[in-house]
Amino acid sequence: MADPADYHARWRRNTALADAVATSLPDGRDWEIVLRFYGALHLVEGFMRTKPDRFWSESHEARGLKLRGELETRRAAGPYRNLLDLSKDVRYDPRFAPTERDFANAKQWASTLESFFKAKLERALPPAAPAAAVAAPSVASAPADPPGAGDPPDS
């Protein structure tokens, strides 16, 4: 997935899922943190894919190094690393139980990354197609059913 628009769509989806998990799944709420991390990751990577190849990365660690190493993104390195570490705790430490502070921190770090990268990424994306151009075909333009398509099966 190298298209920045795909990363943007994935960010939106993961962020919406994180919000849904936060309100709907109290027993699975730890996954809110994981979803917030992956939403932020896709936003960061989408932005980086609008830049020259030197910004691109293929791993969490490489992405963190790129964020720290570039003047334009250096301020985002801390929130990205914090969210990555917390997400790893949730995923890999079976004894880890996130606190309300952890949930608040995850949301804040994701929000910080969003405020840093969202507008920059969206400015780099091509304009969205007009709604009429992507609308579903009308019934009048749909092909006719093949003969016998609505007949009951033979018994």
N, C-alpha and C positions, 0 to 999 in steps of 0.2 A: 504494500500500500504506500505508494510514493506520492500520490496526488494530495496536495494540501487540503482540498475540499473534502476528501474522504476522511482525513484526520479531524477536520472540523465537525463533520457529521458524527463521527465516533465520539468526540468530546461531548457534543450535545446529548447523545444517547446515554453515555455513561453518567453524565451529570444528572439527567432526569431519573435514571435508575437509582442513583445514590439518594436523591431526594425522596423517591418512593420507598426505598428500603428504610430510610430514617423514620418515616411516618407509619409504615405498614407492617414492618417485620421486626418487632422488638427483640425476638429471639435470634434474629440473624443480623442484627444491626451492626455487628463488627464488619460485615461486608460493605457497609456504607463507606468505610474508610478505604477499602480496596478499590471500590468504584470511583471514589473521589480521586485517588491516586491515578488510576488509569484514564480518567477523564482529563486530568491535568497533563498527563504524559502525552496524550494525543494532541492536546492544544499546543504544548511545547514543540512536539515533533512536527506538527503541521506548520507552525511558524518557521522552524528550522528548514523545512523543505522549500520555503520560499526564498531561501538564501543560497549562496554558493555551496558547492559540495563540502567544503571544509566545515560547515556547520552540522552536517548530517551525522547521525550516530545509529548504531545498531544494538546498543545495550544500555542498561540503566547507568552503569558506571561511566561509559563513554559519553552519554548524554550529560551527566553531571560535570564531567571534565570540560566538555564543550561550553556548558553554561558558565562555569567559573572562568574559563579561558578567554571569553569574548567580552569586551567592554560593554557591548550593547545588552548582554544578557546576565552579566555578573550578579546583579542584585536578585535575580530569580533563583540562583543556585541554592541558597539556604532553604527557602520554602520547598523547593523540589526535593532536596535531600531529606528534609524532615518528613515530608509526606511519604517518600520512598521507604524510609526506615520504619515508620509507623505501619505502613502497609505490609512490610515484611514481617513485623512482629505479629500482626493479625494472621497472616497466611501460614507462618512457619513455626510459631511458638504455641504449642497446644495449651500451655498454662497462661498465656497472655489474655487478660480480660480488660478491654479498653474501658476507660473511665469517661465520665461526661466531659472532662477536660480534654481527653484525647479526641473525642468527637468534635468538640469546639475547635481544637487546634487544626484538625484535618480540614474542617470546613474553611477556617481562616486561611490556611496555607493554599488550599485550592482557589479560594477567592483572590488571594494575592497574585497567584500565577495567572488567573483569568484576567485580572485588571492589567497585568503586564503584557500578556500575549494576545488576548482576544481581538482587540481593535486592530492591532498590527496584522494579524493573520487575515481578518476579514477584509481589510483594505487591499490585501494582495490577491484575494480570490476574484475570479471573473464574476461579472454581474449575474445574478440569478435569472433563470429563464422566466419569461412572463407566465403567469398562471395558465393563460389560454393555450400556450404552446405545449404545456405538459399535461393538459386535461385529458381525462379518459375519453376514448371515442364515444360518440353518441350511438344510441340504438340504431338510428337510421344508417350510420356508416358501418355498422357491424355486419360481418358476412352472415348470410342466411344459414340456418341449420341444414345439415345434410338430410336428404330424404330419409324418413323413418326415425329421425333422432328423437322425436317425442313419443313414438309408439311404445306401448307396453311390451315387455319381453314376451316371447312365445312361451306357453306353458306346456 
